Amino acid sequence: MPGAHNFEHLPLLLRKQGPARFPRAPREPNPITTANRANRADHSTTLQSRAVSASSRWQALQSQRGQDGLPVVKAGIPLLLKIDTSLDMEDLRNSFGFEIVSEQEDGFVIVTSEDVDLASFQDTLGDFFRNIRGSANVARIHDLVDDPTQEERLRRILSDVLLAEWGVIDDASPYIVDVSIACVGNWQIRNKPKRGRLTAPKWAAKEAAWFADRNAAYDQWDALQTERHESVMAIVSPYNAEVLMHVDDYTPDAATLPDCFTLRLKLSGKGLKDLVVNYPYIFEVVEPDDIETPQQVQREQAAVIANTTILPPDAQAPAVCLIDSGIQEEHVWLEPAIDKPESHCFIPGIATTDIADYVAPSGHGTRVAGAVIHGEVVPKNGQSQARMWVQNARVLDANCGLLEDMFPPIVVREVVKHYHNGPRHTRIFNHSINADTPCRIRHMSAWAAEIDRISFENDVLIIQSAGNIKTSSPAPKLGIAELVTNGKSYPDYLKEPTCRIASPAQSFQAMTVGSVAYGGFQFGDWRSFASSDGEPSAFSRAGLGIWGSIKPDVVEYGGDCLNNDGNPLVVTTPTVAHDCYPELVRSTLHGGPAFARDEVGTSYATPKVTRIAAELQRVLPDESCLLYRALIAQSARWPIWAVGLAPERMAALLQRIGYGLADIDRATANTDHRVTFVTTGDTEISAGDCHIYQVRIPEQMRRPGDDYDIRVEATLSYVAEPRRTRRTHRGYLSTWVDWVSNRKDEQLDSFLTRAIKIEDEDAIREGTSFGWTSSHAVHRARFLILGET
């Protein structure tokens, strides 16, 4: 914690602002597009033949539905296109009348056409054949995939498990699935006007007109959503399907329209197949995320509860909301810090006042609460004052799971709304909850996207666990024991797809936390997987995240598992190795000690980072959560043993521990040998704009006689509106932000011409690159070590 010598963060100086100058790398023309322009007859004939085939097949399918006594689908025809990646999605809508259902990362696009005869598309193909103006984009449609079985389309919308089972799905078996449906339409909300020099009456009229246009657009979107919901129900109603949940991204005050909605459906296998094959606006079908929190078999039994007094926080101390399984609020180590008036149970059918932690044998939310309040060590003697209030949001049942009718995105949204709008205006949320499978990397999940949307709309920070690999589990969810038995050694098995971070840890805006071990341990036949302090825990899920993002962001100590090299291999947490596990407060509802070292998990590494965020709010109460997020990432360091690793091993370690172990002192204060420059308040940067900042280096640090290494770090943290139907990070976020630094021996005027568009001035290039250690193109953080003389 900061001492008496308080080295405050210094303001970062904004020198200039203007439109950004983007580097113009020469774009090589796509050879397929060029060939299509040169062979108009062949290309247009091929596309026309496939369009006729697709239209005839679709109409025959709908006719057969009528003969079978099933309702005819009142929707467009689904098409899978292979396009030139330089073709803008809006051109597909404007030039051909297609609606975009899903943009794929491999140049494929799923679209629909309300014109099931595809007559308009075929007319455009004829225009292209005759070289008529306005048809040039036909050359950039490389293929209309002939997909009579819809295998290619299904491969892009079904989860891996559903795709593998698709051919053997039992018609009579019940299924519960989350079906995401594109609802983009062909209209938008225009940008909100700026007042400029308008008089008050003219501005009021102009603003009122914009609000009217926005409301009309929402009415259109509501009507389209209702129409598509009814179309889905028309297909599935014959199978006695039940809608368990309807979720959309509707926000009444938003300036943009959502691009999809999600239905959680319970229906038969036959109904599922009918819906997926016949409804063209579906872009994702997945199983609901099952909640998992690791529970270990053997528990250390403590005999003595230490004599200690926990003092309550100051009245104005920050509040942290725990979205978990409830808390044993009367626990001696927790009770003074619990914000009891705000405790709330969000589980349907259970009283809102039933907020206890019933998870056997020792609780889950109770342990997380103890780690937030006390950090690494539970105080055992004397007095200890809590530094934040803990709010108890119970969402998990006694089995540490979500009920079937609780849709995770809605749960998170409701909890954040309840506490952020509450008396303490809570901004920091701990979410040690994950699915029990690796996250999908095709689309951002609804769960993760909701966290991104909440962060975009509110000044909040959600600290999220990376998820745990089970100690033992059969295929396809292989556990640690099975991975090692199959020849995958630690830590290399962490690169396996089954060990990828679990939803919603892939969220761009969440601060995702993995776990590291305390060091090596061996006793008799038992030995830990890790051999050094700071190595990734055997159970901690790894990245990279979706679209190559750095996940986890940071790590904290969550312990390690042990194995005994037996046959079969046993992976567990035996009592003999208690030093390998974090010290945690335990629920005593089912008996046992009040605290112990007897359980591991990323669930218990996460609240230690949440504790840092709360401390940042305490020392910087008026700053944005974006700054807290940036300072946590910048505080992280890799362990000493990682210095000098080969590049390939450094790349692997980046996937496992992100930017490293977060540190509360580095995040909250500086020293005689470290200074942090920050922006204050919310800084808005529009698309296409550039901000220039300058750091002044004291003269005494630039004297030729001094010879030392300087570590320089740049951390960028921002939010932007998410769009789930997009499958690239720049498509998913409405705006992306990047940064560039000056070069060695480059003057300010030269750098300005290279970074900002200045009329009648060409970019000047001076100096050489500094050679940043890492400049991963994500919006979380970058770091480097720079040697200077």
N, C-alpha and C positions, 0 to 999 in steps of 0.2 A: 504494500500500500504506500501512497505518497508520504514522505516524511515531512519534517518541518520546512525543508528547503523545497519550495514548490516552483517547479519550472513550467510555467504555463505554455500552452500551445501558442504559436505566433500566427498572426493573420497572413494569408497568402495574398500577395499583391496582384490585382487584376490590372494589367498594363494596357490592353487593347481588346476590342471586340469587333467582329465583322464576319462576313460570309467566309466559310472555309474554302480553301483551295485543295481539292482532292487530286492526288496523283493520277495522271492519265496513262495507265499502262496500255500499250498498244493491244487492241483486241483483234485476234486473228479470226477471220471469217470462218464460220462452221463449214467444213467441207461438204457435209450432207446437204445443208441449205443451199450452198453454191451449186451442187449437182442437181438439186431439185429445180432451181431456176433455169438451168441449162436444159433440162429434160421435162418441160412443163406437161407435155402430153402423157408421158409415162407416169409421172407423179400424180397428176390429177386423176388419171384413170384408175390407178391403184387405190387411192383414197376413196374414190367414188364406189368402186366395187366393194370395198370393205364397209362403207357406210350403208349401201343397199343391203348387204348381208346382215349387218347388225340390226338395222331397222326391221327387216323381215323376221329375223329370229325373235326380236323383242315382241313384235305384234303377235307372232305365233304363240309365244309363252303366255301372253295375256289372254289370248283366245282360249288356250287350254285351261287357264284358271276359271274362265266362265263355264266351260264344259264340266269342270269338276265341282261346280256350285260354289266357287270362291269368288269374292268380290274382285272386280277388275281394278287394278292399281291406277288411280288418277294421279300420275306423276310422270316425269320425263323419262327419257331413255338414258341409262348410264353408259359412258364411253371412257375408255382408257387410251389416252393420247401419249405419244412420245414426241417431245418438242425440243426445239433449239432452246437452250437455257437462257438465251438473251431475249426471248419472247416474254414480254410483260403479261402478267395474268389478266390485266384489264383488257389487253388486246384480244384475248380469247372471248371475252364477253362482248366487246364492242364490235369486233370484226365478224364473229361467227354466232353470237347469241347464246354462247354456252355459259352455264353457271358453274363456278369453281366449287367442287366438293372437297377436294384435298390436293394440295401441292406436294409432290413427292421429292425426295432429295436426289433421286437418280435420273431426273429429267422427265419423269412420267407425271401426268396430271389426270386425276379422276374428275370428269365433268359430266354434266347432264344437259340434255336439250329437251325443252318442252315440246318441240316439233319432233314427234316420234318418227315422222317420215324423213326427217333430215333434209327436207326440200331446200330450205334456205342455205344450208351448208353445201348441198350439191350445186346450187346456183353459183355460189362463190367459187367452187372448184371449176365450174365452166368458165367463169370470168378469168380465173388464173390461166386456164388453158389458152384463152384468147388474148392474154396479156392486157386485160382491162384494168385501168387504174383502180386502186383500192383493194386488190386481191393479193398483194405481194406476200402477206403473212402466211399464205398457204404453204409457201416454201419452207417455213419454219415449223410447220407441223410435219414431223418426220414420219410418223406412223399413226394409224388408227388400229390399235391392236385387235386382231381377230381372235376373240376370246369366247368361243361358244360355251365352254363350261364355267366361265367366269373365274377360272383358277387364278389368273394374274390379279384380278380385282380383289378376290378374297384374300390373297396373300398380303395385300396392302391394307386391309381393314380389320382382319381378324387378329386376335392375340395369338401368340405362338402355340399356346395350349389348345385353343379352339381350332386353329388351323390343322394341328396334328390329329385332332379327333374328328375333323369335319366329315370324313368319309364313313365313320362308324358311329355317328351320333344316333342314339336310340330315339325313335320318334316319340315314344311314350314317356321318356324320362324328363323330369322337371329341370329347368335351367333358370338361373338368375344371372342376368347380364346387364352391363351398362352400355347402352347404345347411344353413340354421339351422332347427331344429325346436323349437317350443314344447313345454315339458315341465313345465307348472305344476302340473297335478293339482288336486285339490280339498281338500288338507289343508296344514297349516302347522305349523311349530315354534313352540309358545307361548313367550312371553318368559321368559327365565331368571329364576327367583324371587329375591327379596332375603331375606337372613337376618332382618333386623329384630331382634326380641327372642327369637327361637327358641333353645331350648337346643341344645346340640351334637348330641344324638341325634335330635331332631326335625328339625334343619336337615340333618343327614346323610341322613335318610330322604327329605326333600323334594327335596334336590338329586339324590339317586339316582333318584327318580321322574322328574325332569325329564330326566336323561341317558337314561333308558330310553325316554321318549317321543320324545326327539330321535333316538335310534338307530332306533326303529321308523319314524319319518317318513322317515329316510334309506333304510331298507329298502324302504319303499313307493316312494320316488322311484327307487331303483335298478331296481325291478321295472318301473315305468312306462317308464323309459328303455330297458330291455331290450326291452320289448314294442314300443315305437315303432321301435327300431332294426330289429327283426325284421320289422315291417310294411314299412319302407322297403325292406329287402332282398328281401322277397317281391315287390315291384313291379319292382325293377330287375334282379333275378337273371336273368330271361329274356333280358336284353340283355348278359349277361356283364359286368356292372358290377363295378368294383373299388373298395373303400373304401381310400383312400390315408391317411386320417387320421380319427380319432374324438376329438373334443374336448368336454369338458364343464367346468363351473365347480365341480366337486365339490371341497369342502374338508372333510376329516373333522372338524375341530374347529369348523366354522362353526356359527353359531346360526340361520342361515336357509338355506332350500333354494335351489339355482340354478333359474332359470326357463327354461333352454333347453340344448341341446347342438348341436354342429355336426359335420357329416360332410363331408369332402372326397371327392368321388366322381369316378371316371373312367368314363364311359359314353357310349353313342351318343346322337345327337340324338333318335332316336325314344324311347329310354329316358328321356331328360331330360324330354321333353314329357309322357310317360306319368306320370312321378313328380309333376311340378309340378301337372298337372291333377287327379290322383286322390288325392294325399295331403294331407289337410286341415290338418295341423298345421305346415306349412311357413310361415314368416313372412319368410324372406329367401333369395334365391338370387343369388349373385354369383360373378364370376370371382375366382380367387385373386389377391391383390395381387402384381404383378410388382415386383421390387426394381429401383430405379434409382439410380445415382449418376452425375452428369455427368462425362463425359470429353471434354476439348477436344482439337482436332486439332493445333494448333500449340503447341509447348512452348519456353519460354525455356531456352536452354543457358547454364548457369553454368560458369565455368572454374576458379574458385579456391575451395577449402574453407578457411574461416578457421581460424586457430589458436585454439582455445578449449577450456576444460575444464568439463565438466558434473559437478557434485558430486551425490552421491545425497541423497535426502531424509532427514530424521531417521527413526529406526526407528519412531516412533509417529505419523508423518505420515499424513494421510488417504489412503485408497485410492480410485481412480476406475477403474471397469470400463468398457472400450471394447468394445461389441458391434459388431463390424465385420468387415473382411476379413482380419484378422491384422495383425501388425506386423513390420517388419524390426527385430528386437530388438537386433541388434548395431550398429545405427546410432550413430555417434559422438554425435549430439545426443540420443539417446533411452536408450541402454543403461543408464546409471547409475540411471534412474528406473523401469525395468521390474521388476515383481514377478515374476520368472521362474518361481519354483516354482509359481505359480498359473496360468500360461499353459495354455490348454485349447482344443482344437478340438472344436466341437459338430457338425460336418458328418458325417452318417451315411456309413459306408464309408471314412472317412479316419481315420488314426491320431490319437488325441487329442493327440499331441505335434507334429503338423504344423501349426504356428501361424504360418508365414511369410505375408507379404503378397505374393501372386503377381499382383496386378492390374497390368496394363501400361497405360501405360509407366512410371508413377511411384508406384504404390500408392494406396491410399485410407485404410486404417486407419493406416498410417504417418504420413500427413499429419495425420489427426485427432489422433493421439497427440502430435505435435509442437506442435499448437495448444493442447492441454490443458496440456502441460508449460511451454511458453514464451510462450504468449499471442500478442500482436500482432507481436513482433519476435523472430527467431531470434538468440540471442547469438553474436557473432562475434569477441569478444576477451576474454581474461582468463578468470576463473572465474565460474560462475553455478550457484547451488545450486537444484535442483528442490525444490518445496514439497509434492509429493504423489507417491504411488506409482501407477503405471499398470498395470492388469491387462488381459491380452490374451485376449479371448473371441472366437475366430474362428468366424463363422457364415456368411460369404459366400465363394463360390468364386472362382476366378481371373477370372471374368467379372463379379465384383462383384454376384453374384445369389444368391438362395436356391435350393437344389435343389427340384425339384417336390414331393418328399415331405416337405419341411420346412414345417410350418404355423406362420406367424409368431407367433401367440399362444403356442404351446407353446415355441417357441425362446426367446422373452423370459422366459417363466416358468421354464424350466430354467436359463437363465443367471443370473437374479436369485437363484434358490434356491441354486445352486452357490456363488456368491460371497458372498451375504448370510449364508449359514450357514458360510462359510469362516473361516480363521484371522483375517482382518482385519475380518470382519463388514461387508463393503462396503455402503455406503448410497447412493452416488452412481454413476449409470450414464449413459454417453453413448451415444445411439442415433441416429446419423446415417444412418438407413436409412428409405426411404419407398417407397410404391407409385409407379408412374409415371403415375397418373391422379388426378384430383381426388377427394377423399373423398366418399362418399355422405352425404347429409344426412337420409335417411329414418330409419335406425337407426344407433346407434353401431356401428362395425365390430367384429368379434370381436377384431381386433388391438388397437384402441384401448381396447376394454372390458377386455381383459386387463391393460393397463397401469393402468387405473383400479382394477381389482380387486387387483393386486399392491400398489399404493400404499395401498389400504384395509387390506390385511392385514399390511403390513410398513412399517417406518419407512424408506422409500427414496424417492429422488427420481430420476426419469428425465428427462434433458434430451434433447429430441426436435427434430430438424430439421423445418422447415415443408415441405421438398420443393422441387424445381426445375422450372421450365418449360424444355423443351428449346429449343435455339437454332433448330432447324428440325424440323418434324414435320407430316405430312399430317393431314387430318381423320380421326377426330374429335378426336384429341389434338393440337390445333394448337400449333405452336411459335411462338417470338417473331417470326420472319421472316414466317410466314403471317398472324399476327394483325395485324402492321403493314401488310403488303401488302393485307389486307382492310379497311383503313381504320381500324383500332383503334390510336390513338396511345398512346405511353408517357406517363404511367403509367396512363391510363384503361383500357387493356386488362386490367389486373390485376383489374378487377371482373367480368370474364367468367367464367362457370362453369368453363371449361376451365382457368382459372388458380387455382382454389380450392386451399387447402392439401391435401396428399396424406396419406392414411392412413399411420401412425396419429397424425398431428399434431393431429387433432380431439379426442384424449383430454383429458378435463377435468383430470386430475391431472398429466399431463406438463407440464413447462415447455417450451413450444414456441417455437422460435427461428427468426426470419426473418433476412434479410440486407439490409444497406444498403451503399451505394457510398461510396468515399472522396472523391468530388467529380467535377466535370466534366473532360473531356479531349477534345482535338481535335488531330489531326496528319494533314495531308494530307486524304485522303478519309475517314479514320477519325474517328469521334466516339462518345463514350459516350452511353448513354441518359440517365443522371443528369447534372444540371448543378450540383448542390450537394452538399456533404458531408452525409451522413445521409439522402439520398433513397433510396427502396427500390430494391434491385438489380433489373435488368430481368428476371432469372430467378426472383426470390424469390416463391414462391406466397403468396397473400393470403387473408384471411378475409372475412367473419366465419366462425367455425366452426359446428358443428352447434348448432342452436337459438339462434343469435345470440350465441354465446360469443365473447369477445375472443380471437382467434387471428390471427397469432402473439402470444404473451404479450409478448415482448421481441425486440430485434434486436441483432445485432453485425455487424462489418464482414466481409463475405464477398466483396466485389469487385463488378464490373459487367462486362457484355458491351459490345462495340462493334459499330457497323454502318457500312456504307460508302455507303448510299443508292444502291447499284447496282441494276441490273435484270437478273436478279432480285436482291433484297436479300440481302446476306450478313451474318449475325450470328455473331460468333465472338470469340476472345480473341487477337488478333494480338500478336506479341512486342513491337511498338513501344509498346504501352500497358501495360508491366509495372507501372507505378505504380498502375494501376486494380485490381490483383489482390493478394490477401493474401500475405504472405511465409510459406511453408510448408516444413517438412521434407519431402524427397522420398525414396522408396525408390530405391536405386541397383541393385536386382536386374537391371533391364533397361538399365542404363547411365544416363548423365546426371548432373547435379550433385546434391549432397546436400541443397540447399535452393534455392528459387527462387520468383519471383512469376510463376506460369504457369498457374494454375488457379483457378476461382471456384466458389462453391456454398454453399448453406445448410449443407452438411455441414461446412464449415470455419468458419462463424460459430458453430455450435452448441457446439463444444468450448471456445470462449472464455467462454461462459456457464457451462459445466461447471467451468471453472477458478475462477470466482467461487464456485460452490457448494462446491468443495473448500476454498477459503480460508475460507469461513464455517464449515465443519466444523472447520478447524484452530483458529479463534479461539473457536468456540462448540461444543466437542466433545460436550457433554452435552445439547445442544438437539435438538429434533425437526427432521426434514427439512421439515416444514410451515413452520417458522420460516425456514429457508434460502430456501424458495420465496417466502415473503412478502417477505423482505428484498431478494431479487433483483428482484422486480416493483416494489417501492417505490424501488429505486435508479434505475430507468429514467427517462430524460428525453427529451422530444422535442427536435429540433434548434432552434436559435435562430430560424431562418427560419420555423418553424411558428407562432411567436407572432403572434397577430393575424389568422390565416387566417379566412376566412368559415366559418360553421358547417358548410356542406355539404362544404367542402374538409377541415375538421377531421375530419368523420365518415369521409370517404374515407381519410384518412391513418391513422386509428385501425385501419382494416381491414388496412392494409399494414405498419405498424410496431408495432402494439399499443401498449404503454405507453412504448415508446421504447428508446433505447440503454442497456443495463445498465451499471453502473459499480461496479467492485470496491471503491473507496474509500467511496462512499456506502453500500454494502451492509454493510461490515464495521466502520465507525467513524463517529464524529460529529466535529463541529468546534465552535468558539466560536459558530457561528451556525446550528447544526443539531443537534437532539436527536431520538432515536428511542425511543419507549416500546414495550415488547414484553411479551407473556406468556411465562412460562418453563414448560418441560415441556409435557406433553400436557394440554390442558384439554378435558374432555368436557362437552358440552351436549346434553341430551336433547331430543327432539322436543317442541315447545311451551314450552320454557324460555327464559328471558331472563337475560343477564348484563349488569350495569351497570358500566362503567369510568369513572374520572375522571382527567383530566389537570390537575394544578395549575399554573397560570400564575404565574410570579414577579411580585411586585408591581411591579418596575422595568419590566416589559414592558407594564404597564397604566396607566402614568402619562399623563394627558391631554396633556402637553407633547410626547410622542413621536409621531411620524408616520412610519410605515413600513409596507410590505407584508409580510404573513406568509403563507408557503405552508404549508398544512396537508394532510397526506395520511393516508388511512386504508386499510389493506390487510388483507383478510380471507382466510385460507387454511385450508381444512378438507378432510377426506376423508369419504366416505360410500359405502356399498355400492352398486355399479352393478347395473342390471337392463336387459338388452339389449332385451327385448321392448317396452319403453316408448318412446314417441316424443315425449316432452316432457322438458325438463331436470329438472322437479320429479318426474316419474314415473320417469325413469332413475335418479336418485339416491334412495336410501332415505330420506335426510334432507337438507334444504337449510337453509342458514344465511344470514341477512341481517342488516343493521345499520341503526340509525337514530341520529341525533345530536340533541342539544338544539337549541333555536332561540335566536336573539338575545334577550337579556333574559328568558330563561326560567329560573326557579329550579329547584333540584334536586328539591324536593318535587313540583312540577308535572310535571317530566319523568318522575319515577318513576311517577306515576299514569297517564301516557300510555304508558309502556313495559311496566309490570308490572301484572297484575291484582291489585288489592288489595280485599279484601272491603269492601262497603258504601261504596266510594269511586268516584265517577265520574272519568273522565279530565278533567284540567284543561288547557286549551290557552292558553299564553302565548307572547308574542314572535312573531317572524317568521323565515322560512327564511333560512339563510345563503346559499343559492343555489350549491350545489355545481356545479363545472364538469362533472363526470361522475359518474354514479351508476349505471352499467350493472349490471343485475341478474344478475351472474355471481359465482361463488365464487372468483374469482382476485384482483382488486384494484380499487380505485377511487383516483382522484386528483383534486386540485383546486388552484386558486390562489385564495386568499381575501385580499381587501384589507381591512385594518382600520386604524383610526386610534386 
